[in-house]
Amino acid sequence: MDRLITYGSLGLAGMVLVACQKLPPRAPPAPEMRPPPSAAAAPPHRAAPTISVDDYKMLVAKRIMQTNPGLVFSGSLPPMLPAVVVLNLSVDKDGRLSGVEVQRSRDSEASQVAVAAAKHAVPYPEPLHLLAHGHKTLNFSETFLFGDHYHFKLRTLAGPQ
């Protein structure tokens, strides 16, 4: 019987020692998984308030390319471009195209394609803070690089050639 008490005491003492041991740190709780914010949460045509004019031109170029998929040139451009058209674009505070003018072109059909593609892509993102104090429009140029069959790439997105 003395042995039972001794073993019982040892068992109880062992449990107390185990309970007093320093436990390894617990892993932090898993981060709460939230679905990504919906596109409807943000206004659809607002540019981020901290973007530069160059960033804004990228947004406009992407918009033109996305809204004119049948006119976009795929693959690398030829060494000699059949046509190059430079447009001057004016965008108002609401992202509407308030003016489009051909600055440079030697091909009237390419000019018509470029102007139509720019007009088809409106509304553009709102330029927000990029409008100079007192100005009603943001003015910039975009270069349309034409391959065969009047398909184009935009210089802003084309990268080095």
KOLSE-246669 format. One record per residue: residue in one letter; z negated, x negated, y of N, C-alpha, C, O, CB in turn. Coordinates in pm, whole numbers, padded with zeros to 5 digits, always signed. Glycine has a CB too. Example, Ala and Ser with C-alpha at 12.3 -4.5 7.8 and 13.67 -1.06 7.14 Angstrom:
a-00780-01319-00569-00780-01230-00450-00780-01320-00330-00846-01424-00332-00905-01131-00447 s-00708-01285-00225-00714-01367-00106-00787-01290+00003-00804-01341+00114-00572-01408-00060 
This chain:
m+00000-00081-00117+00000+00000+00000+00000-00086+00125+00064-00053+00225-00118+00092-00001 d-00073-00199+00118-00075-00289+00232+00065-00341+00262+00104-00362+00377-00171-00406+00207 r+00141-00360+00152+00278-00407+00173+00363-00301+00242+00447-00335+00325+00342-00447+00040 l+00345-00174+00210+00422-00068+00275+00394-00065+00424+00485-00047+00505+00391+00068+00212 i+00270-00081+00459+00234-00080+00602+00297-00200+00670+00348-00189+00782+00080-00081+00620 t+00293-00317+00604+00347-00437+00662+00498-00424+00681+00552-00457+00787+00315-00557+00574 y+00568-00373+00575+00712-00354+00590+00743-00248+00695+00837-00261+00772+00774-00314+00455 g+00662-00143+00696+00681-00039+00797+00658-00092+00936+00732-00058+01028+00589+00079+00771 s+00556-00176+00952+00527-00235+01083+00639-00328+01125+00680-00332+01241+00393-00311+01080 l+00688-00405+01026+00799-00496+01058+00924-00417+01097+00996-00456+01189+00830-00587+00938 g+00948-00308+01028+01066-00226+01061+01056-00169+01201+01153-00170+01277+01082-00111+00960 l+00936-00120+01237+00914-00065+01370+00925-00175+01475+00985-00156+01581+00776+00004+01379 a+00866-00291+01443+00872-00403+01537+01016-00450+01556+01056-00484+01667+00784-00520+01487 g+01095-00451+01449+01236-00489+01457+01315-00395+01546+01398-00438+01625+01298-00494+01318 m+01288-00264+01531+01358-00167+01615+01321-00184+01762+01406-00168+01849+01327-00023+01569 v+01193-00218+01789+01151-00239+01927+01220-00362+01983+01265-00361+02098+00997-00254+01935 l+01230-00469+01903+01297-00590+01950+01445-00565+01977+01500-00613+02076+01281-00702+01849 v+01509-00492+01888+01650-00461+01906+01669-00379+02033+01763-00401+02108+01707-00386+01784 a+01580-00284+02056+01591-00199+02174+01570-00277+02302+01625-00240+02406+01491-00086+02166 c+01492-00385+02296+01464-00464+02414+01569-00571+02440+01568-00635+02546+01329-00528+02401 q+01660-00592+02346+01762-00695+02364+01850-00659+02483+01871-00542+02516+01846-00712+02236 k+01901-00763+02545+01994-00742+02655+02128-00697+02596+02187-00767+02514+02011-00873+02741 l+02174-00584+02638+02300-00529+02587+02416-00587+02668+02401-00618+02786+02300-00374+02595 p+02532-00602+02603+02648-00650+02679+02682-00550+02788+02658-00431+02774+02770-00673+02584 p+02740-00600+02898+02773-00507+03008+02871-00401+02960+02959-00426+02878+02832-00584+03128 r+02853-00284+03013+02941-00173+02979+03071-00187+03058+03072-00230+03173+02873-00036+03008 a+03178-00150+02995+03307-00154+03063+03306-00047+03173+03247+00059+03155+03426-00130+02962 p+03370-00077+03286+03374+00024+03392+03449+00147+03340+03534+00137+03252+03442-00032+03520 p+03417+00262+03396+03487+00383+03351+03636+00373+03380+03677+00312+03479+03428+00509+03420 a+03714+00431+03295+03859+00429+03312+03894+00502+03441+03833+00604+03474+03932+00494+03191 p+03994+00449+03516+04031+00518+03640+04085+00656+03609+04148+00681+03506+04135+00436+03718 e+04058+00744+03701+04104+00881+03683+04255+00885+03698+04309+00837+03797+04036+00976+03785 m+04322+00941+03601+04467+00949+03605+04507+01073+03684+04471+01185+03648+04527+00953+03460 r+04580+01050+03790+04628+01161+03871+04780+01160+03868+04841+01054+03864+04577+01150+04017 p+04840+01275+03869+04986+01277+03874+05033+01222+04008+04961+01235+04107+05040+01420+03851 p+05153+01162+04013+05203+01110+04140+05220+01223+04239+05247+01337+04200+05335+01036+04120 p+05204+01193+04369+05222+01299+04467+05363+01355+04459+05458+01281+04437+05192+01248+04610 s+05375+01482+04476+05507+01544+04464+05591+01512+04586+05539+01483+04695+05495+01697+04446 a+05718+01517+04566+05810+01491+04677+05793+01596+04786+05822+01569+04903+05956+01488+04628 a+05746+01714+04750+05730+01820+04847+05611+01792+04939+05602+01852+05047+05711+01954+04776 a+05521+01703+04900+05403+01675+04981+05441+01607+05111+05377+01630+05214+05305+01589+04904 a+05543+01523+05110+05587+01453+05230+05714+01519+05282+05795+01569+05204+05610+01302+05201 p+05732+01519+05412+05857+01573+05466+05975+01497+05406+05968+01375+05393+05859+01565+05621 p+06082+01565+05369+06191+01502+05295+06270+01399+05373+06329+01310+05311+06282+01605+05247 h+06275+01407+05503+06363+01317+05578+06287+01238+05683+06339+01209+05790+06474+01396+05644 r+06164+01202+05652+06088+01120+05746+06087+00976+05699+06058+00948+05583+05944+01172+05762 a+06119+00887+05788+06109+00745+05758+05964+00704+05780+05895+00761+05865+06207+00659+05846 a+05918+00606+05705+05782+00558+05721+05762+00510+05865+05853+00450+05921+05750+00445+05620 p+05646+00534+05924+05627+00499+06065+05623+00349+06093+05625+00309+06210+05500+00561+06114 t+05619+00265+05991+05609+00122+06015+05737+00047+05983+05735-00076+05976+05497+00065+05935 i+05849+00117+05964+05972+00047+05927+06041-00013+06049+06020+00030+06162+06066+00142+05854 s+06124-00112+06022+06203-00175+06127+06340-00108+06134+06373-00023+06051+06217-00328+06101 v+06417-00145+06233+06553-00092+06245+06635-00131+06122+06713-00050+06071+06621-00143+06374 d+06618-00254+06073+06692-00297+05954+06653-00214+05832+06739-00178+05752+06665-00446+05926 d+06524-00182+05818+06480-00096+05708+06539+00044+05722+06579+00106+05624+06326-00088+05703 y+06545+00092+05845+06603+00225+05869+06751+00225+05834+06800+00321+05775+06582+00267+06017 k+06823+00119+05871+06964+00110+05836+06983+00112+05685+07081+00169+05636+07026-00018+05895 m+06891+00051+05610+06898+00054+05463+06884+00198+05414+06957+00240+05324+06787-00035+05400 l+06790+00274+05472+06772+00414+05432+06898+00496+05459+06939+00577+05376+06652+00476+05507 v+06958+00474+05575+07080+00547+05610+07193+00507+05516+07267+00593+05468+07121+00518+05757 a+07208+00378+05488+07314+00331+05398+07297+00392+05259+07394+00437+05198+07314+00177+05389 k+07175+00394+05210+07150+00456+05078+07184+00603+05080+07240+00656+04983+07003+00437+05036 r+07152+00670+05189+07183+00813+05202+07335+00835+05200+07384+00926+05133+07122+00871+05334 i+07409+00753+05271+07555+00766+05274+07612+00743+05133+07700+00818+05089+07618+00665+05374 m+07564+00642+05065+07614+00611+04930+07579+00723+04831+07662+00760+04748+07556+00477+04880 q+07456+00777+04839+07413+00882+04747+07487+01013+04768+07512+01085+04671+07265+00905+04762 t+07523+01043+04890+07588+01171+04918+07740+01164+04907+07808+01266+04923+07550+01218+05056 n+07793+01047+04879+07938+01029+04864+07971+00953+04736+08043+00854+04741+07996+00955+04986 p+07919+00997+04622+07937+00917+04499+08082+00899+04458+08116+00798+04396+07862+00982+04386 g+08168+00993+04490+08309+00982+04452+08386+00882+04536+08499+00848+04502+08374+01115+04463 l+08326+00835+04645+08394+00740+04734+08337+00599+04726+08385+00508+04793+08386+00790+04876 v+08234+00583+04644+08166+00454+04638+08241+00359+04545+08282+00398+04435+08020+00472+04590 f+08259+00236+04589+08327+00133+04512+08227+00072+04415+08118+00032+04455+08388+00024+04605 s+08263+00064+04288+08175+00000+04191+08234-00134+04151+08356-00152+04154+08154+00091+04065 g+08150-00226+04114+08196-00360+04079+08200-00449+04201+08158-00410+04310+08334-00354+04015 s+08250-00570+04181+08255-00663+04294+08378-00635+04378+08481-00588+04330+08256-00810+04243 l+08365-00664+04504+08476-00643+04596+08581-00750+04577+08549-00863+04538+08426-00642+04742 p+08707-00717+04603+08813-00817+04591+08798-00923+04700+08735-00898+04803+08953-00749+04600 p+08856-01042+04678+08846-01148+04780+08907-01107+04914+08854-01141+05020+08914-01275+04729 m+09017-01034+04908+09079-00983+05031+09057-00832+05034+09113-00759+04952+09233-01018+05038 l+08977-00787+05128+08949-00644+05138+09069-00571+05198+09123-00615+05300+08822-00619+05222 p+09110-00461+05137+09221-00385+05194+09188-00327+05332+09277-00312+05415+09259-00273+05101 a+09060-00295+05356+09022-00238+05486+08874-00263+05511+08792-00265+05419+09054-00086+05491 v+08842-00283+05639+08704-00293+05686+08693-00203+05807+08774-00211+05900+08664-00443+05721 v+08592-00117+05807+08571-00025+05919+08427-00041+05967+08334-00034+05887+08601+00124+05879 v+08411-00062+06096+08278-00069+06155+08258+00057+06239+08336+00085+06330+08260-00200+06242 l+08153+00131+06205+08120+00252+06280+07996+00229+06365+07902+00162+06322+08097+00371+06185 n+07996+00285+06486+07876+00293+06568+07818+00432+06544+07885+00533+06565+07906+00267+06722 l+07693+00437+06500+07627+00563+06470+07514+00587+06569+07442+00493+06605+07574+00565+06325 s+07498+00711+06611+07386+00752+06697+07313+00863+06624+07371+00966+06589+07435+00800+06839 v+07183+00842+06600+07101+00938+06526+06990+00986+06618+06920+00906+06680+07043+00875+06395 d+06974+01120+06627+06869+01173+06714+06735+01175+06642+06726+01137+06526+06906+01314+06762 k+06631+01220+06712+06495+01216+06657+06478+01299+06531+06385+01274+06453+06397+01263+06760 d+06566+01397+06509+06558+01483+06391+06644+01435+06275+06650+01501+06171+06598+01623+06428 g+06710+01320+06292+06795+01266+06186+06937+01320+06188+07013+01297+06095+06733+01294+06054 r+06972+01392+06293+07109+01443+06305+07198+01336+06365+07155+01257+06450+07114+01573+06391 l+07321+01334+06321+07420+01241+06372+07472+01297+06504+07547+01394+06505+07538+01217+06270 s+07432+01236+06614+07474+01288+06745+07600+01220+06796+07660+01263+06894+07362+01270+06846 g+07640+01113+06728+07763+01046+06766+07807+00949+06659+07726+00880+06598+07745+00974+06899 v+07938+00944+06638+07996+00847+06546+08127+00801+06609+08210+00882+06650+08019+00908+06401 e+08144+00671+06617+08262+00614+06683+08311+00495+06601+08231+00413+06554+08229+00571+06830 v+08441+00486+06584+08500+00371+06515+08500+00255+06614+08566+00260+06718+08645+00403+06463 q+08427+00150+06581+08422+00031+06665+08535-00064+06629+08595-00127+06716+08287-00039+06653 r+08562-00075+06498+08665-00170+06453+08732-00116+06328+08665-00076+06233+08605-00310+06426 s+08865-00116+06328+08941-00077+06211+09088-00106+06234+09137-00099+06347+08920+00073+06178 r+09159-00139+06126+09305-00156+06133+09374-00057+06042+09495-00064+06023+09345-00299+06096 d+09296+00036+05986+09350+00132+05891+09296+00270+05927+09178+00298+05906+09314+00093+05743 s+09382+00354+05980+09335+00485+06027+09285+00573+05912+09193+00652+05932+09448+00557+06101 e+09343+00562+05794+09296+00642+05680+09157+00597+05637+09072+00680+05606+09395+00633+05562 a+09132+00467+05635+08999+00415+05602+08898+00460+05708+08784+00492+05674+09001+00260+05593 s+08939+00463+05833+08851+00510+05941+08812+00655+05919+08696+00692+05936+08919+00494+06078 q+08909+00738+05880+08881+00879+05855+08784+00896+05737+08695+00981+05742+09012+00955+05827 v+08801+00815+05633+08711+00821+05517+08570+00782+05559+08473+00848+05521+08762+00729+05402 a+08557+00675+05636+08425+00627+05679+08355+00730+05767+08237+00758+05747+08439+00495+05755 v+08426+00786+05863+08367+00887+05953+08325+01010+05873+08216+01063+05893+08466+00927+06065 a+08411+01055+05783+08378+01173+05702+08256+01146+05613+08171+01234+05597+08499+01214+05614 a+08247+01026+05555+08132+00992+05469+08003+00989+05550+07899+01037+05503+08155+00855+05400 a+08008+00934+05671+07890+00929+05757+07845+01069+05796+07726+01098+05797+07918+00846+05883 k+07940+01156+05828+07907+01294+05865+07856+01375+05746+07768+01461+05761+08029+01363+05926 h+07910+01348+05630+07871+01423+05509+07726+01392+05469+07663+01474+05402+07966+01389+05393 a+07675+01277+05508+07542+01233+05465+07427+01288+05550+07310+01267+05515+07536+01084+05468 v+07456+01358+05658+07347+01410+05741+07277+01525+05671+07341+01597+05595+07401+01456+05878 p+07149+01544+05694+07066+01473+05791+07020+01339+05735+07000+01323+05614+06946+01557+05831 y+07004+01245+05826+06949+01114+05792+06797+01121+05806+06744+01218+05860+07009+01003+05883 p+06727+01019+05758+06582+01016+05783+06556+01017+05934+06635+00964+06011+06516+00891+05717 e+06446+01077+05974+06410+01079+06116+06371+00937+06158+06293+00872+06090+06293+01180+06142 p+06426+00890+06271+06395+00753+06313+06255+00736+06373+06212+00623+06395+06496+00709+06412 l+06186+00844+06401+06048+00843+06451+06027+00742+06563+06086+00755+06670+05952+00813+06338 h+05944+00642+06539+05903+00547+06643+06012+00448+06683+05992+00368+06775+05783+00472+06597 l+06126+00450+06616+06231+00352+06646+06309+00385+06773+06383+00300+06823+06326+00343+06528 l+06294+00505+06823+06363+00540+06947+06294+00468+07063+06173+00477+07080+06363+00694+06970 a+06373+00398+07142+06318+00329+07259+06265+00434+07357+06317+00546+07364+06425+00238+07327 h+06164+00397+07431+06102+00489+07527+06207+00552+07618+06281+00482+07687+05995+00417+07611 g+06212+00682+07616+06307+00754+07701+06444+00775+07640+06524+00851+07695+06322+00682+07829 h+06474+00712+07528+06604+00729+07464+06598+00846+07366+06497+00869+07300+06648+00599+07391 k+06708+00918+07360+06714+01034+07271+06779+01003+07137+06773+01085+07045+06789+01145+07338 t+06841+00885+07124+06908+00849+07000+06880+00704+06963+06848+00620+07048+07060+00873+07012 l+06893+00677+06834+06890+00540+06784+07034+00503+06755+07102+00573+06680+06798+00525+06655 n+07082+00395+06813+07221+00354+06799+07228+00224+06718+07155+00129+06745+07288+00335+06939 f+07316+00223+06619+07335+00105+06536+07473+00112+06473+07541+00214+06482+07224+00095+06426 s+07514+00003+06411+07646+00001+06347+07631-00016+06196+07531-00070+06147+07734-00112+06406 e+07732+00031+06124+07740+00013+05979+07883-00026+05947+07978+00028+06003+07697+00143+05901 t+07897-00120+05854+08028-00169+05815+08064-00116+05678+07988-00133+05582+08033-00324+05816 f+08179-00052+05669+08232+00001+05544+08332-00100+05490+08433-00130+05555+08298+00142+05564 l+08305-00152+05372+08393-00250+05307+08473-00176+05201+08417-00127+05103+08310-00369+05243 f+08604-00168+05220+08688-00088+05131+08754-00174+05023+08805-00283+05049+08794-00015+05210 g+08749-00120+04902+08824-00176+04791+08950-00091+04775+08999-00033+04872+08739-00178+04658 d+09001-00085+04656+09121-00006+04630+09093+00143+04639+08980+00187+04619+09178-00040+04492 h+09196+00220+04669+09191+00367+04670+09089+00423+04768+09035+00531+04747+09160+00418+04531 y+09063+00351+04875+08971+00393+04980+08830+00423+04929+08764+00516+04976+09026+00515+05050 h+08787+00344+04834+08648+00349+04789+08575+00236+04862+08630+00127+04882+08636+00334+04630 f+08451+00262+04901+08380+00166+04986+08243+00126+04932+08184+00193+04847+08365+00222+05125 k+08196+00015+04986+08057-00027+04978+08013-00046+05122+08095-00072+05210+08038-00160+04892 l+07884-00033+05146+07832-00054+05281+07777-00195+05291+07707-00242+05201+07724+00050+05318 r+07808-00261+05399+07766-00400+05417+07615-00415+05407+07566-00515+05353+07813-00452+05552 t+07541-00319+05457+07395-00325+05452+07343-00336+05310+07239-00399+05288+07336-00202+05517 l+07413-00277+05213+07368-00277+05075+07448-00370+04985+07408-00393+04870+07375-00138+05021 a+07557-00424+05032+07648-00498+04945+07595-00635+04903+07634-00686+04798+07779-00515+05014 g+07510-00695+04982+07460-00828+04947+07566-00934+04969+07675-00903+05018+07412-00831+04803 p+07536-01058+04933+07634-01166+04956+07757-01148+04869+07748-01103+04756+07570-01302+04929 q+07870-01184+04922+07997-01171+04849+08050-01307+04811+08156-01318+04749+08101-01096+04933 
